[in-house]
Amino acid sequence: MRALLVAAVVLAGGAPAAHHGRVAFVSHGRLSLLDGRLRRLPVVAGHTPQAPSFSPDGRWLAYLETATGAPTSELWLARSDGSHARRVASTVAVVGWAADGSLAVTTRTAVLLVGPNGATRTLARASFVQGAVLSPDRTEIAVATVGLPRGRSTLVAYRIADGRKTQWYSLDPRRDRLNGMRQIIIDPAAWSAAGIGFWVYGDGMVHNNDAAPFDLIAVPGARPHLLEKTLSDRVTKAVATARNGHIALVGDHGGGRVAWQDKVVAVCAPPAPCRDVPTAPSSVTVDPAWSPDGRTLAFVRAPNLTSSGWPQPLLRRWYDAHRLWLYDTVTGKTRELPKARGATVPVWSSDGRALFYEAHNALWLLPALDADPIRLASPLFAGDWPAYYGQVAWSRQFAWSSG
């Protein structure tokens, strides 16, 4: 009910009008849409919605429904106005929207393309699919697989139109080393004009939440090279790519998996070395987001804390202390957007003029960078905020289509 009341207040103030786009958000465990009026999607009994995503053309909405205590999720599709919601697949991980309008997803052993009508096409099969990422133009998908039983790790790109494949990299678990480790597992994170970036797990680890090596391979057959060490659990955003090939990474400089300790945003423009974004002493920088033209990086500056616990009062104080900043990669200058207090997980509009973000357990819009923020909906979480070492999965609670 509270989300409905907030939406009504926003409408009374004249926003969000059509030119502010469309928002899908989870509040009190229910998925709603806001585009000038509030629409609620059907409740799936015993399930919680998460990770909404609008198609690039703005016509469709995908989201996951997860049963209480279940390790996997169901994929649902609806029209972007929330109508005709239906389950189209189960036990999948969403990769993203492809250029042909289909949604790329993975299962444990396959890569699938799900059309807006629910029709599914198998693009590739493997013994085990570790993960996948789409190319910058969304016409290819890079897939990391682990061969069973011997464990060869392979990175292959498939053309979505016809399934044509190109092998980028392959490692023999018994003799090949990467970052000083054997028994390598590749976990794709991002694909930019600079190449494919992936996390590296090795020496028997199937995952590494603390300072996982992030490597980049520039072209098929090249040798990967280490860019930074980052968090890799995908609860927070550790990697952001720009259209010009620049990569922003949240480096972990000794803080482990704790969200608020020793995290520094670095900008990488391969083959040049990565450079830390300027910041103040005793602060961390997180949540990088590139403007559409790739020149400006939005990021969040927050206090650098050493607490390994995350009680709710500390958690809320730290997120409330967030400040939104911009970094100009041409001039090297930074500036704060002081009106966006508490901002987390910023998202740019398609024209680069507006920013959308979470703050104080609510969703906000800066219709212009120096404008007053508009509160669109709240609360996202009822009661305590679910957290893991201070990490809160805010970005899985909403999607914004700026139009």
N, C-alpha and C positions, 0 to 999 in steps of 0.2 A: 504493500500500500504506500509506503514512504516514497518509493521510486515514482509511483503514479502522481503523488502530490508534488514532488520536485518537478516532474515534467510539466504539470499544469502551471506551476509558477513560471517556468521558463517560457512556455507558450504565451502567457499573459504579458511577458516582457518583449515579445516579438521574436523569439529565437527558441529552438533552431528552425529557421525558415528553410525553404528548399535549397537556397544557395549555401547553407551551412552543411549540407550533405545529410548522410544517414548514419545513425549509430546503432549498433547491436551491442547489448550489454547484459551481463548476468548480475542480477540483484536478488538477494535472499534465495539463491539457488534456482532462479527462474530466468529464462532468456526473454528479453524484450527488445523491441525496435522503437526508435525515436526518429521521426523525420518531419516534424510539424505536429504530429499527434503520436500517442503511445499505443503500441500494439504488443500484445503478449503472445508468445508462441505456446503451443500446447505443452502441457506438462507430461513427461514420460515417467510413470510411476516408478519410484525406487531409483531414479537416475538423477544425475546432476549435469547440466549443460556446461560446456566450456569451449574455449578456443574458436569463437565465431570468426568467419572470414568471408568478406564480400568478393565476388569475382571482379576482375579488372573492369569489365564493362558495366558493372553495377547492377546486373540483372538477377544475380543469384547469391544466396547465403548458404555457406556450409558451416556446420558446427558438430561437435562431438557430444555424445551423451554417455556418461560413465555410471554404471551401477555401483551402488555403495559397496566398497571393499573390493571391487573388481580391478584386476591389473590392466585390462584392455577396454577399449571404447567402441561405441557404434558411431558410424558416420551418418549424419542426416543432411538433407538438402531441402531448401525452401526457396521460393521466390524472394526477391529482396524486400518485398513488403511483408514478409512473414507468412504468406499464404502457401498452401499446398506442401506443407512440411511432411517429409517421409524419410524413413530409414532406408539407406541404399547399400550399406556394407557394414560388416562387423570385424572386430579385431584388426584394425588398421591404424597406421600412423599417417597423418596428412603431411605431404611435402609442399604442395602449393598448386596454384592455378596455372595450367599450361596455356600456350598461345592459342591453341585450337578451342579453348573454352572448357576443356575437361579438367577435372581435379585429379592430380597425381597423388597416389597413396601407395604405401608399402604394407605388405604383410611380412611374416617371418621368412617367406620363401618366394615372394613375387613382387613385381611392380605393376600396379594397375592404374588404368585411366578410367575415371568415372564421369560419364557425360551428365549434363543437366537433367536429362530424362531418366537417369538412373542406370542406363546401359553401361556395362563394364567391359573393358578390353584389357587383356593381359599383354603388357609390353615386354616383360622379361621374367625369367625364373632363375632361382639359384638355390644352393643348399641352405644358405642363411643370408638374409639381407640385413646388414648392419645399419644402413641409413642411406639417404639420397638428398640431393639438392638440384634445383632447376638452374639452367643457364640464364644469363642476364636477359636474353630475349625470349626465354621460356619455351624454346623450340627443342631443347635437349634436356635430358636428366642424367646426372652423374650418380652412379649407384656403387656403393661399397659392399662387397660380399666377402664372406668367409667360407672357404671350401671345407667340406667335411668329408672324411675325418681328419685330414692332415693339417688343415688350418691355413691354407694359402689365402692371403688377403689381397683383394684385387679391386681396383677402381676403374669402372667402365662407364662411358657415356653412351646413351641410346638416343637416337633421333626419334622424336615423338611421332612424327608423321608416318614413318615406315619401319621403325625398330632398328635401323642400321646402327651398328655399334663401333665405338673406337676405344681401345684400351689405353688408359692413361698411365697406369702404374700397377705393378704386381710384386709381391714379396713372398719369398720362400721362408716359412717360419723357422726352419732349422739353420739356415746359413746367412740370411739377409738381416742387416741391422738398420735401424732408423733412430736417430737421437740417442744412440748408444744402447738401444734395447733390441731384443729379439722377440719372436712370437707377436708380431705387430698386428693390431686391429686398427683399421682406418674408420673414422667416424666423420662423414662429410658435414661441414658447417655452412659453407657459403661458396658461391661461384660468381666471380666478377671478371671484368676485362683483364685483370692481372693473372687469373688462373683459378684453380679450385683450392679452397682452403679446407683443412680437415684437422680434427684432433687425433692425436696418436696415443694409443694405449699399448703397453708391451710388458714383457717379462711375466706373462701369466695374468695380467690385469685385464678384465673385460670392460672396465670403466675406471675413470680417475677424476673425482670431483675437485681435487686440490691441484692447482697449477698444472693443468694438462697441457702438454706441448701443442701449439697450433702451427702446423706446417702449411706451406703453399707450394703447389706444383704449377708451373707456368704454362706448359704445353704438354701434350701427350708424349710420354717417354722421357721427360726431363726428370732430374733428381729433385725431390722436394727439399725445401730449406725452412728452418725454424724462424718464425716471425716473433712469437711471444708465448708466454704461458698464461692461460686463462682458466676461468671456471668453464665447465663443459656440461653441466647438468640441465641447461636450457630453462631453468627457473627464471633467471634474469637474462638480459640481453648482453652477451659478451662480444658479439661480432656484428658489425654493420658495414655494408658495401655501398660504394657510390658508383654512378654510371661511368665515371672516368677511370675506374679501376682502383681508386683509393680504398683502403680498408681501415676501419677504426676497430681497435681491440681493447677490451678492458683487461689490462695486464694484472696478474696476481703477483705482487712483489713481497710475498711472505705472510700474507694474512690468511692463507688457506681458504676454506669455503665460507668463512664469515663475510657477510655482504659488506660490512662497514669498515673493514680493516685493510689498509695497504693496497687499494685498488686504484689503478691509474689508467686513464684512456690514452692510448697512443694512436697516432695516424701513420699508416704505412702506405708508401707510394713506391712499390717494387719497381726496379731493383734497389732503390735507395733505402737506407736503414729507417726503421720506425722512429718517430719522434713523439715524446710525451706532450700532450696538450698542456699549455701553461696553467698552473693552478697555484693556490695559496698554500703555505705551510699548514700542517695539521689538518689537511682535507683529503678526501678521496674524490675521484671523478668516475662516473658510471653512466649507463644508459645512453650510449651514442646513437645519433640519428642524423643521416645525411639529408640535406636539402635536395630537391629534384635535380638541380644543375650540378651537384657534387662539389660546390665551392664552400658551403657553410656546414659546419657540424654543430648540431645541438647536443648538449650534454648536461649532466647534472653534477653539481658540486655539493658535497655533504661533509659533515665532521668525520674525521678518522678516529674510530673508537677501537679499544682493545678488548672489550667485553666479549667473551665466547658464548655467553648465554644470551637469550633473546626474549626476556619477559615482555609482556604486552606494553607496559608503560614505556620501557626503553625503545621498543620497536616503533611505537607511534611518535615518540619524540624525535627519533632519528629521521624518519620519513618526513615529518613536519618541518625539519630543518633543511630539507633539500632546496637548492636554488638552481634555476634554469639559466644556462649560459650558452652563448654562441661563439664559435671559433671560426675565423675567416682564414682559410688555408692559403690565400694569396698574400694577404698582408701580415698574417701571423698574429693578429690582434684578437682579443676576446672581449665580450661585453655581456653583462648580466641583463636578463629580462626581469626586473624587480617585482613586477606585478604577478608573476607566476610562482608565488611562494608555495613550497611543498611539492613542486612538480616532479613527477616520475614518469618514466617511459614515454617521452615525447614522440609525436608522430606529425610529420609535415603534411600539409595539403598538397595536392597535385600541382598547384601553381606556385608553391613556395612562399605564399603570403601569410598563411595561418599555421598555427600549431595546436594540436590536440594533446591532452595529457591527463594523467590521474594525479590527484592531490587530495589529501584528507579523506580518503575512502570515497571519493566522488570523481566524476568525469567533467573536464573543463575544456573550453575552447578559447583560444586567443584569436579572434577574427583578423587581427593584424598584430604584428610583433609588439607594438607599443600600446595596444588597446587594452581596455579593462577586460579581464577574463569573464566568461559566461559559464555558470554552472549548469550542466545539462542533466545529470542524473546522479542519485546517491540513494542508499549506500550500496557499494559493491558487495561487501561482506557484512553479514549481521553478526554481532558479537565479536569474538576474538578473530584477529587476522591469522589465517594459516601461514606459517612461516617455517623455513628450513635454514638454520644458521643466519637468521635475519633476512633471508631471501623470500620475497613475496611475489607470487606469479601474477602480477597485475595485468600484464599484457594478454594473458589467457582469459581475462574477464570481459574483453571488449574488442570491437572492430569499428573502424570509421571509414566510410566511403565519402570523400570530400566532394565528389561530383566533377 
